[in-house]
Amino acid sequence: MIPRRFDVHLIALDPARGSEIRKTRPCVVVSPDEMNRHLRTAIVAPMTSTVKGYPSRIPLSFGGNSGEVALDQLRTVDRERLVKRLGVVEPDVATAICGRLVEMFRE
């Protein structure tokens, strides 16, 4: 399965270390489709139902649940960790993710 940018996949994140988000949970694919097509890995941001309100987190509603996309917990995962595709985030959430990533990595 080739993930697409802004798809939401259930991803097995364990084993995790320290303060990393753990267990199998929904994640948003943030890596560009060009990378996703050519590499066996994808860059993802876990979703959490724990709302912290950090500037590095994007609020969203998905699958009837509210939560945040944790851009402060970006991970590169092998496609073998992808359990199941759950859908895609709304366009306004995708735009917010891109904007926040630019802010985070700007000099």
Buried (B, 14 or more C-beta within 10 A) or exposed (E): EEBBBBBBBBBBBEEEEEEEBBEEBBBBBBBEBEBBEEBEBBBBBBBBEEEEEEEBBBEBEBEEEEBBBBBBBBBEBEBEBBEEBBEBBEEEBBEBBBEBBEEEEEE
